[in-house]
Amino acid sequence: MDHSSLQELFTPVTARTDPTDYDVRVAVIPDGARPEASDWRDAEWVTIGGTPHAILLVGPTGAVQLSRGMYRAWVEIAAPPEKPVIFSPPFHVT
């Protein structure tokens, strides 16, 4: 992904049941860091080929502006009483 690109970041979520009925938040942070409260952004769901994906608009004027470096997307699903948190493999922003 180029740092000047404005695009949706898709993070696939594997679950035993369909998570798309629940609220989802995404944090996109440098690889090796853990999200803090201020990193989380409200996200949306989209299902592609039967797999749910948490999506967040990133880049200039998006929910998160990314500079060059390695990042991970963290996904938090509000599924009371549970609140699972998963993360993506690292990805590079050029």
MOPAC internal coordinates of N, CA, C and O (Angstrom, degrees):
PM7 1SCF
backbone

  N    0.0000 0     0.00 0     0.00 0    0    0    0
  C    1.4391 1     0.00 0     0.00 0    1    0    0
  C    1.5294 1   107.25 1     0.00 0    2    1    0
  O    1.2310 1   120.45 1   -42.07 1    3    2    1
  N    1.2974 1   116.74 1   137.93 1    3    2    1
  C    1.4566 1   121.98 1   177.06 1    5    3    2
  C    1.5266 1   109.49 1   -87.43 1    6    5    3
  O    1.2310 1   119.87 1   -39.12 1    7    6    5
  N    1.3215 1   117.86 1   140.88 1    7    6    5
  C    1.4721 1   121.73 1  -176.56 1    9    7    6
  C    1.5296 1   112.99 1   -64.33 1   10    9    7
  O    1.2310 1   119.78 1   160.45 1   11   10    9
  N    1.3280 1   118.03 1   -19.55 1   11   10    9
  C    1.4644 1   120.30 1   179.59 1   13   11   10
  C    1.5233 1   112.63 1   -93.10 1   14   13   11
  O    1.2310 1   120.24 1   178.72 1   15   14   13
  N    1.3335 1   117.14 1    -1.28 1   15   14   13
  C    1.4614 1   122.22 1  -177.89 1   17   15   14
  C    1.5306 1   111.09 1   -80.18 1   18   17   15
  O    1.2310 1   120.64 1   -41.70 1   19   18   17
  N    1.3227 1   116.38 1   138.30 1   19   18   17
  C    1.4672 1   122.84 1   171.49 1   21   19   18
  C    1.5230 1   106.08 1  -106.74 1   22   21   19
  O    1.2310 1   120.52 1   -68.46 1   23   22   21
  N    1.3402 1   116.60 1   111.54 1   23   22   21
  C    1.4597 1   119.15 1  -176.01 1   25   23   22
  C    1.5248 1   110.83 1  -156.31 1   26   25   23
  O    1.2310 1   121.67 1   -17.62 1   27   26   25
  N    1.3320 1   114.41 1   162.38 1   27   26   25
  C    1.4489 1   119.90 1   176.60 1   29   27   26
  C    1.5217 1   108.87 1   -79.39 1   30   29   27
  O    1.2310 1   121.32 1   -46.59 1   31   30   29
  N    1.3238 1   115.08 1   133.41 1   31   30   29
  C    1.4552 1   122.51 1   175.42 1   33   31   30
  C    1.5280 1   106.66 1   -98.17 1   34   33   31
  O    1.2310 1   120.46 1   -59.00 1   35   34   33
  N    1.3260 1   116.72 1   121.00 1   35   34   33
  C    1.4622 1   123.20 1  -177.69 1   37   35   34
  C    1.5232 1   109.08 1  -101.90 1   38   37   35
  O    1.2310 1   120.22 1   -55.39 1   39   38   37
  N    1.3292 1   117.18 1   124.61 1   39   38   37
  C    1.4572 1   121.70 1   176.68 1   41   39   38
  C    1.5240 1   108.00 1  -120.21 1   42   41   39
  O    1.2310 1   119.80 1   -68.75 1   43   42   41
  N    1.3456 1   117.99 1   111.25 1   43   42   41
  C    1.4673 1   120.04 1  -179.36 1   45   43   42
  C    1.5276 1   111.17 1   -69.39 1   46   45   43
  O    1.2310 1   121.72 1   -33.60 1   47   46   45
  N    1.3351 1   114.32 1   146.40 1   47   46   45
  C    1.4633 1   121.22 1  -179.55 1   49   47   46
  C    1.5249 1   108.11 1  -126.68 1   50   49   47
  O    1.2310 1   120.91 1   -56.67 1   51   50   49
  N    1.3243 1   115.86 1   123.33 1   51   50   49
  C    1.4587 1   121.53 1   176.32 1   53   51   50
  C    1.5255 1   107.98 1   -99.98 1   54   53   51
  O    1.2310 1   120.88 1   -54.48 1   55   54   53
  N    1.3394 1   115.93 1   125.52 1   55   54   53
  C    1.4650 1   120.62 1  -178.02 1   57   55   54
  C    1.5211 1   109.31 1  -146.81 1   58   57   55
  O    1.2310 1   121.39 1   -23.56 1   59   58   57
  N    1.3373 1   114.94 1   156.44 1   59   58   57
  C    1.4718 1   119.61 1   177.78 1   61   59   58
  C    1.5160 1   111.69 1   -69.14 1   62   61   59
  O    1.2310 1   120.56 1   148.50 1   63   62   61
  N    1.3422 1   116.53 1   -31.50 1   63   62   61
  C    1.4624 1   121.73 1   178.80 1   65   63   62
  C    1.5287 1   108.32 1  -125.08 1   66   65   63
  O    1.2310 1   120.66 1   -15.20 1   67   66   65
  N    1.3002 1   116.34 1   164.80 1   67   66   65
  C    1.4644 1   121.83 1  -178.23 1   69   67   66
  C    1.5335 1   110.26 1   -68.54 1   70   69   67
  O    1.2310 1   119.62 1   -64.78 1   71   70   69
  N    1.3383 1   118.34 1   115.22 1   71   70   69
  C    1.4667 1   120.30 1  -178.50 1   73   71   70
  C    1.5236 1   114.12 1   -83.44 1   74   73   71
  O    1.2310 1   119.98 1   175.15 1   75   74   73
  N    1.3306 1   117.64 1    -4.85 1   75   74   73
  C    1.4663 1   119.99 1  -170.80 1   77   75   74
  C    1.5313 1   114.15 1   -70.61 1   78   77   75
  O    1.2310 1   119.87 1   172.89 1   79   78   77
  N    1.3191 1   117.86 1    -7.11 1   79   78   77
  C    1.4712 1   120.44 1   175.01 1   81   79   78
  C    1.5299 1   111.53 1   -80.89 1   82   81   79
  O    1.2310 1   120.37 1   172.33 1   83   82   81
  N    1.3253 1   116.90 1    -7.67 1   83   82   81
  C    1.4675 1   121.60 1  -175.39 1   85   83   82
  C    1.5265 1   111.35 1  -108.49 1   86   85   83
  O    1.2310 1   121.37 1   -23.35 1   87   86   85
  N    1.3314 1   114.99 1   156.65 1   87   86   85
  C    1.4634 1   120.39 1   174.92 1   89   87   86
  C    1.5156 1   109.29 1   -67.74 1   90   89   87
  O    1.2310 1   121.42 1   -33.45 1   91   90   89
  N    1.3307 1   114.89 1   146.55 1   91   90   89
  C    1.4562 1   120.55 1  -179.02 1   93   91   90
  C    1.5263 1   109.37 1  -134.15 1   94   93   91
  O    1.2310 1   121.36 1   -37.41 1   95   94   93
  N    1.3309 1   115.00 1   142.59 1   95   94   93
  C    1.4594 1   121.50 1   174.67 1   97   95   94
  C    1.5234 1   108.24 1  -129.01 1   98   97   95
  O    1.2310 1   121.16 1   -28.61 1   99   98   97
  N    1.3331 1   115.38 1   151.39 1   99   98   97
  C    1.4578 1   121.30 1  -179.67 1  101   99   98
  C    1.5179 1   108.97 1  -129.36 1  102  101   99
  O    1.2310 1   120.73 1   -40.16 1  103  102  101
  N    1.3205 1   116.21 1   139.84 1  103  102  101
  C    1.4601 1   123.21 1   171.49 1  105  103  102
  C    1.5217 1   107.06 1  -120.89 1  106  105  103
  O    1.2310 1   120.22 1   -51.27 1  107  106  105
  N    1.3177 1   117.19 1   128.73 1  107  106  105
  C    1.4593 1   121.81 1   177.16 1  109  107  106
  C    1.5222 1   106.49 1  -113.99 1  110  109  107
  O    1.2310 1   121.25 1   -68.74 1  111  110  109
  N    1.3328 1   115.22 1   111.26 1  111  110  109
  C    1.4625 1   120.26 1  -172.48 1  113  111  110
  C    1.5231 1   110.04 1  -136.85 1  114  113  111
  O    1.2310 1   120.48 1   -17.47 1  115  114  113
  N    1.3307 1   116.68 1   162.53 1  115  114  113
  C    1.4611 1   119.36 1   179.18 1  117  115  114
  C    1.5317 1   111.87 1   -56.44 1  118  117  115
  O    1.2310 1   121.20 1   -37.88 1  119  118  117
  N    1.3205 1   115.32 1   142.12 1  119  118  117
  C    1.4541 1   121.59 1   178.00 1  121  119  118
  C    1.5210 1   109.46 1   -57.22 1  122  121  119
  O    1.2310 1   120.41 1   -43.67 1  123  122  121
  N    1.3212 1   116.82 1   136.33 1  123  122  121
  C    1.4503 1   122.54 1  -179.86 1  125  123  122
  C    1.5169 1   113.76 1    97.51 1  126  125  123
  O    1.2310 1   120.23 1   165.95 1  127  126  125
  N    1.3424 1   117.17 1   -14.05 1  127  126  125
  C    1.4648 1   121.73 1   178.74 1  129  127  126
  C    1.5242 1   109.21 1   -97.94 1  130  129  127
  O    1.2310 1   121.23 1   -17.77 1  131  130  129
  N    1.3211 1   115.25 1   162.23 1  131  130  129
  C    1.4664 1   121.49 1   173.85 1  133  131  130
  C    1.5298 1   108.00 1  -112.68 1  134  133  131
  O    1.2310 1   120.04 1   -34.27 1  135  134  133
  N    1.3263 1   117.53 1   145.73 1  135  134  133
  C    1.4676 1   119.28 1  -177.98 1  137  135  134
  C    1.5228 1   112.71 1   -67.02 1  138  137  135
  O    1.2310 1   121.85 1   -37.32 1  139  138  137
  N    1.3195 1   114.07 1   142.68 1  139  138  137
  C    1.4580 1   121.98 1   171.49 1  141  139  138
  C    1.5217 1   107.61 1  -105.30 1  142  141  139
  O    1.2310 1   120.08 1   -10.61 1  143  142  141
  N    1.3020 1   117.44 1   169.39 1  143  142  141
  C    1.4717 1   121.86 1  -175.69 1  145  143  142
  C    1.5248 1   112.22 1   -53.55 1  146  145  143
  O    1.2310 1   120.06 1   141.30 1  147  146  145
  N    1.3179 1   117.49 1   -38.70 1  147  146  145
  C    1.4764 1   121.09 1  -176.49 1  149  147  146
  C    1.5294 1   113.16 1   -75.74 1  150  149  147
  O    1.2310 1   119.47 1   170.48 1  151  150  149
  N    1.3309 1   118.62 1    -9.52 1  151  150  149
  C    1.4679 1   121.77 1  -178.80 1  153  151  150
  C    1.5253 1   113.59 1   -82.82 1  154  153  151
  O    1.2310 1   119.99 1   159.55 1  155  154  153
  N    1.3252 1   117.61 1   -20.45 1  155  154  153
  C    1.4680 1   120.99 1  -173.19 1  157  155  154
  C    1.5190 1   111.38 1   -77.21 1  158  157  155
  O    1.2310 1   121.01 1   -41.95 1  159  158  157
  N    1.3448 1   115.67 1   138.05 1  159  158  157
  C    1.4653 1   123.09 1   176.92 1  161  159  158
  C    1.5264 1   108.58 1  -128.27 1  162  161  159
  O    1.2310 1   120.71 1   -38.30 1  163  162  161
  N    1.3339 1   116.25 1   141.70 1  163  162  161
  C    1.4593 1   119.91 1   175.00 1  165  163  162
  C    1.5259 1   108.87 1   -61.88 1  166  165  163
  O    1.2310 1   120.71 1   -43.97 1  167  166  165
  N    1.3188 1   116.24 1   136.03 1  167  166  165
  C    1.4591 1   122.08 1  -178.12 1  169  167  166
  C    1.5251 1   109.27 1  -125.98 1  170  169  167
  O    1.2310 1   121.04 1     1.62 1  171  170  169
  N    1.3058 1   115.62 1  -178.38 1  171  170  169
  C    1.4615 1   122.59 1   179.70 1  173  171  170
  C    1.5162 1   108.71 1  -128.00 1  174  173  171
  O    1.2310 1   121.67 1   -12.21 1  175  174  173
  N    1.3243 1   114.40 1   167.79 1  175  174  173
  C    1.4563 1   121.48 1   176.72 1  177  175  174
  C    1.5200 1   110.37 1  -108.77 1  178  177  175
  O    1.2310 1   120.92 1   -33.84 1  179  178  177
  N    1.3298 1   115.85 1   146.16 1  179  178  177
  C    1.4577 1   122.85 1   167.14 1  181  179  178
  C    1.5248 1   105.77 1  -144.19 1  182  181  179
  O    1.2310 1   120.63 1   -37.80 1  183  182  181
  N    1.3274 1   116.40 1   142.20 1  183  182  181
  C    1.4600 1   120.83 1   178.95 1  185  183  182
  C    1.5172 1   108.70 1  -108.24 1  186  185  183
  O    1.2310 1   120.93 1   -53.40 1  187  186  185
  N    1.3271 1   115.82 1   126.60 1  187  186  185
  C    1.4642 1   122.41 1  -178.89 1  189  187  186
  C    1.5193 1   107.81 1  -124.45 1  190  189  187
  O    1.2310 1   120.67 1   -60.63 1  191  190  189
  N    1.3193 1   116.32 1   119.37 1  191  190  189
  C    1.4659 1   120.07 1   179.20 1  193  191  190
  C    1.5124 1   113.42 1    57.95 1  194  193  191
  O    1.2310 1   120.21 1  -148.21 1  195  194  193
  N    1.3329 1   117.20 1    31.79 1  195  194  193
  C    1.4488 1   121.93 1   179.11 1  197  195  194
  C    1.5259 1   114.81 1    86.70 1  198  197  195
  O    1.2310 1   120.28 1   175.06 1  199  198  197
  N    1.3303 1   117.07 1    -4.94 1  199  198  197
  C    1.4656 1   120.94 1  -179.82 1  201  199  198
  C    1.5190 1   110.12 1  -104.66 1  202  201  199
  O    1.2310 1   119.52 1   -56.14 1  203  202  201
  N    1.3355 1   118.51 1   123.86 1  203  202  201
  C    1.4607 1   120.44 1   176.61 1  205  203  202
  C    1.5345 1   110.42 1   -71.93 1  206  205  203
  O    1.2310 1   121.31 1   -38.90 1  207  206  205
  N    1.3326 1   115.10 1   141.10 1  207  206  205
  C    1.4655 1   122.27 1   177.12 1  209  207  206
  C    1.5242 1   108.30 1  -128.12 1  210  209  207
  O    1.2310 1   120.69 1   -45.60 1  211  210  209
  N    1.3302 1   116.28 1   134.40 1  211  210  209
  C    1.4639 1   121.18 1   169.30 1  213  211  210
  C    1.5209 1   106.07 1   -82.95 1  214  213  211
  O    1.2310 1   120.24 1   -48.59 1  215  214  213
  N    1.3470 1   117.15 1   131.41 1  215  214  213
  C    1.4615 1   119.15 1  -178.36 1  217  215  214
  C    1.5217 1   110.11 1  -122.75 1  218  217  215
  O    1.2310 1   121.81 1   -35.26 1  219  218  217
  N    1.3338 1   114.15 1   144.74 1  219  218  217
  C    1.4562 1   122.26 1   179.78 1  221  219  218
  C    1.5168 1   107.60 1  -145.10 1  222  221  219
  O    1.2310 1   120.36 1   -46.00 1  223  222  221
  N    1.3258 1   116.91 1   134.00 1  223  222  221
  C    1.4595 1   122.02 1   177.50 1  225  223  222
  C    1.5203 1   108.61 1   -78.83 1  226  225  223
  O    1.2310 1   120.55 1   -59.46 1  227  226  225
  N    1.3355 1   116.55 1   120.54 1  227  226  225
  C    1.4637 1   121.34 1  -178.66 1  229  227  226
  C    1.5294 1   109.73 1  -121.75 1  230  229  227
  O    1.2310 1   121.13 1   -26.51 1  231  230  229
  N    1.3198 1   115.44 1   153.49 1  231  230  229
  C    1.4562 1   122.03 1   179.04 1  233  231  230
  C    1.5126 1   110.16 1   115.86 1  234  233  231
  O    1.2310 1   120.42 1     5.42 1  235  234  233
  N    1.3386 1   116.81 1  -174.58 1  235  234  233
  C    1.4645 1   120.59 1  -179.41 1  237  235  234
  C    1.5313 1   110.98 1   -53.16 1  238  237  235
  O    1.2310 1   120.05 1   -51.47 1  239  238  237
  N    1.2873 1   117.52 1   128.53 1  239  238  237
  C    1.4752 1   127.69 1  -177.65 1  241  239  238
  C    1.5324 1   112.84 1    70.24 1  242  241  239
  O    1.2310 1   119.52 1  -176.44 1  243  242  241
  N    1.3292 1   118.52 1     3.56 1  243  242  241
  C    1.4615 1   121.67 1   177.17 1  245  243  242
  C    1.5207 1   110.41 1   -86.80 1  246  245  243
  O    1.2310 1   120.92 1     6.71 1  247  246  245
  N    1.3175 1   115.85 1  -173.29 1  247  246  245
  C    1.4698 1   121.01 1  -179.62 1  249  247  246
  C    1.5207 1   111.80 1   -66.50 1  250  249  247
  O    1.2310 1   120.57 1   150.58 1  251  250  249
  N    1.3410 1   116.51 1   -29.42 1  251  250  249
  C    1.4604 1   122.23 1  -178.85 1  253  251  250
  C    1.5239 1   108.30 1  -140.65 1  254  253  251
  O    1.2310 1   120.34 1   -47.91 1  255  254  253
  N    1.3275 1   116.96 1   132.09 1  255  254  253
  C    1.4642 1   122.53 1   173.91 1  257  255  254
  C    1.5196 1   108.01 1   -97.21 1  258  257  255
  O    1.2310 1   120.08 1   -53.71 1  259  258  257
  N    1.3242 1   117.45 1   126.29 1  259  258  257
  C    1.4562 1   121.39 1  -177.46 1  261  259  258
  C    1.5236 1   110.58 1  -109.31 1  262  261  259
  O    1.2310 1   120.82 1   -45.92 1  263  262  261
  N    1.3177 1   116.03 1   134.08 1  263  262  261
  C    1.4616 1   120.76 1   171.96 1  265  263  262
  C    1.5260 1   107.61 1   -95.26 1  266  265  263
  O    1.2310 1   120.32 1     0.01 1  267  266  265
  N    1.3101 1   116.99 1  -179.99 1  267  266  265
  C    1.4671 1   120.51 1  -179.90 1  269  267  266
  C    1.5364 1   110.32 1   -64.55 1  270  269  267
  O    1.2310 1   120.82 1   -39.03 1  271  270  269
  N    1.3345 1   116.03 1   140.97 1  271  270  269
  C    1.4542 1   120.43 1   178.01 1  273  271  270
  C    1.5144 1   112.31 1   148.72 1  274  273  271
  O    1.2310 1   120.94 1     6.01 1  275  274  273
  N    1.3295 1   115.82 1  -173.99 1  275  274  273
  C    1.4605 1   123.01 1   178.15 1  277  275  274
  C    1.5313 1   109.14 1  -100.52 1  278  277  275
  O    1.2310 1   120.95 1   -43.79 1  279  278  277
  N    1.3238 1   115.79 1   136.21 1  279  278  277
  C    1.4659 1   122.30 1  -176.23 1  281  279  278
  C    1.5181 1   110.22 1  -134.21 1  282  281  279
  O    1.2310 1   121.44 1   -14.24 1  283  282  281
  N    1.3338 1   114.85 1   165.76 1  283  282  281
  C    1.4621 1   124.04 1   167.18 1  285  283  282
  C    1.5242 1   107.24 1  -132.84 1  286  285  283
  O    1.2310 1   121.23 1   -31.73 1  287  286  285
  N    1.3227 1   115.26 1   148.27 1  287  286  285
  C    1.4629 1   121.08 1   170.49 1  289  287  286
  C    1.5261 1   107.02 1   -99.28 1  290  289  287
  O    1.2310 1   120.77 1   -50.17 1  291  290  289
  N    1.3045 1   116.13 1   129.83 1  291  290  289
  C    1.4656 1   122.96 1   175.23 1  293  291  290
  C    1.5211 1   107.35 1  -107.69 1  294  293  291
  O    1.2310 1   120.49 1   -43.10 1  295  294  293
  N    1.3244 1   116.66 1   136.90 1  295  294  293
  C    1.4655 1   122.35 1  -177.98 1  297  295  294
  C    1.5214 1   108.49 1  -119.79 1  298  297  295
  O    1.2310 1   121.04 1   -50.58 1  299  298  297
  N    1.3271 1   115.62 1   129.42 1  299  298  297
  C    1.4694 1   122.27 1   177.14 1  301  299  298
  C    1.5290 1   107.93 1  -119.00 1  302  301  299
  O    1.2310 1   120.84 1   -53.98 1  303  302  301
  N    1.3173 1   116.00 1   126.02 1  303  302  301
  C    1.4667 1   121.99 1  -178.37 1  305  303  302
  C    1.5206 1   108.42 1  -112.06 1  306  305  303
  O    1.2310 1   120.50 1   -55.74 1  307  306  305
  N    1.3282 1   116.65 1   124.26 1  307  306  305
  C    1.4613 1   121.84 1   178.58 1  309  307  306
  C    1.5254 1   108.00 1   -89.24 1  310  309  307
  O    1.2310 1   120.74 1   -85.86 1  311  310  309
  N    1.3414 1   116.19 1    94.14 1  311  310  309
  C    1.4625 1   123.01 1  -177.99 1  313  311  310
  C    1.5264 1   108.43 1  -125.63 1  314  313  311
  O    1.2310 1   120.50 1  -107.04 1  315  314  313
  N    1.3449 1   116.65 1    72.96 1  315  314  313
  C    1.4688 1   120.33 1  -173.39 1  317  315  314
  C    1.5241 1   112.33 1   -50.30 1  318  317  315
  O    1.2310 1   120.58 1   -42.05 1  319  318  317
  N    1.3216 1   116.49 1   137.95 1  319  318  317
  C    1.4608 1   127.54 1     6.02 1  321  319  318
  C    1.5307 1   112.66 1   -84.58 1  322  321  319
  O    1.2310 1   120.01 1  -179.88 1  323  322  321
  N    1.3318 1   117.59 1     0.12 1  323  322  321
  C    1.4572 1   120.72 1  -178.17 1  325  323  322
  C    1.5297 1   111.77 1   -89.30 1  326  325  323
  O    1.2310 1   121.11 1   -21.23 1  327  326  325
  N    1.3271 1   115.48 1   158.77 1  327  326  325
  C    1.4575 1   122.47 1   173.06 1  329  327  326
  C    1.5324 1   107.42 1  -145.77 1  330  329  327
  O    1.2310 1   120.70 1  -105.91 1  331  330  329
  N    1.3570 1   116.26 1    74.09 1  331  330  329
  C    1.4528 1   118.58 1  -178.44 1  333  331  330
  C    1.5303 1   112.07 1   -66.77 1  334  333  331
  O    1.2310 1   121.17 1   -34.30 1  335  334  333
  N    1.3335 1   115.36 1   145.70 1  335  334  333
  C    1.4589 1   122.82 1   176.33 1  337  335  334
  C    1.5207 1   107.03 1  -127.53 1  338  337  335
  O    1.2310 1   120.86 1   -53.88 1  339  338  337
  N    1.3317 1   115.96 1   126.12 1  339  338  337
  C    1.4606 1   121.37 1   178.18 1  341  339  338
  C    1.5235 1   107.91 1  -127.19 1  342  341  339
  O    1.2310 1   120.50 1   -13.91 1  343  342  341
  N    1.3233 1   116.66 1   166.09 1  343  342  341
  C    1.4600 1   118.65 1   176.81 1  345  343  342
  C    1.5200 1   110.24 1  -137.89 1  346  345  343
  O    1.2310 1   121.79 1   -22.75 1  347  346  345
  N    1.3284 1   114.18 1   157.25 1  347  346  345
  C    1.4623 1   121.72 1  -178.16 1  349  347  346
  C    1.5218 1   110.47 1   -86.68 1  350  349  347
  O    1.2310 1   120.63 1   -13.20 1  351  350  349
  N    1.3214 1   116.41 1   166.80 1  351  350  349
  C    1.4579 1   118.47 1   167.36 1  353  351  350
  C    1.5381 1   108.70 1   -63.51 1  354  353  351
  O    1.2310 1   119.88 1   -20.89 1  355  354  353
  N    1.3178 1   117.84 1   159.11 1  355  354  353
  C    1.4611 1   118.83 1   178.49 1  357  355  354
  C    1.5356 1   111.03 1   -66.59 1  358  357  355
  O    1.2310 1   121.14 1   -30.29 1  359  358  357
  N    1.3279 1   115.43 1   149.71 1  359  358  357
  C    1.4648 1   120.57 1   175.17 1  361  359  358
  C    1.5222 1   108.49 1  -136.33 1  362  361  359
  O    1.2310 1   121.31 1   -23.32 1  363  362  361
  N    1.3282 1   115.11 1   156.68 1  363  362  361
  C    1.4551 1   122.21 1  -173.31 1  365  363  362
  C    1.5259 1   110.81 1  -104.45 1  366  365  363
  O    1.2310 1   120.57 1   -46.18 1  367  366  365
  N    1.3125 1   116.51 1   133.82 1  367  366  365
  C    1.4682 1   122.97 1   172.31 1  369  367  366
  C    1.5232 1   106.75 1  -108.67 1  370  369  367
  O    1.2310 1   120.77 1   -55.16 1  371  370  369
  N    1.3314 1   116.14 1   124.84 1  371  370  369
  C    1.4601 1   121.02 1  -178.04 1  373  371  370
  C    1.5177 1   112.18 1  -102.82 1  374  373  371
  O    1.2310 1   120.10 1   180.00 1  375  374  373

